[in-house]
Amino acid sequence: MKKFIIAAALLLSTGVTAYSLSTKSDNTSAPVNTKQEINNLKVNATAASPKSDIATAD
């Protein structure tokens, strides 16, 4: 009985997976603009510079 339940669950999950993969989805992704992505990833050069408005004991 246990083997029958496992086999039925396996067949059911396989069928659901096959159905979901075979149906057409309209999830079209936008084209990737690499120059825009590179500009978004650039680090601001002034972020690592010392702050002039912070008072130090030196």
N, C-alpha and C positions, 0 to 999 in steps of 0.2 A: 504494500500500500504506500509505503514511504517513497519507493522508487517511482511509482506512478505519479505522485504529487510533484516530485522534483522534475520528472519528464514533462508534465503538463505545464509547470511554471516556466521551464526552459523554452518550450514551444511557444507559449504565450508571449514571453518577452522577446523572442526572436521575431515573431510576427509583428509585434508593435514596433520594433526597431526597423524592420524592413519597410513597413508602411510609412513610418515617419521619414525615412531616408528617400523613399520613392516619390513622395508627394512634393510638388514644386513649391518652393517658398519664394516669396517676393521680397526677400531681405537683400536688396542690392546695396552694396557698400559704395560710399563715395570714393572717387579716385583719389589716391594719395599724392599730394604734391610734396615731393621730397625737399625742395628748397624751403618751403614753408615749415616743414617739420624740423629741418636743420636750424632754422632761425629760432624756433621755439625751444630748442635744446641748448642754445648757446648760453653760457654763463656770463652774467654781468661782471665785467672786469673790475668795477669799482666796489664790488661786494667784499673783496678781500683786503681792500686798502684800509689803512688806519683812519679812524674817525677823527676829524679835526675838532669836533665840538665836545669831545670827551676830555675832561681835565685829568691830567696824570700828575703824579708826584715827581716825575723825572725832571 
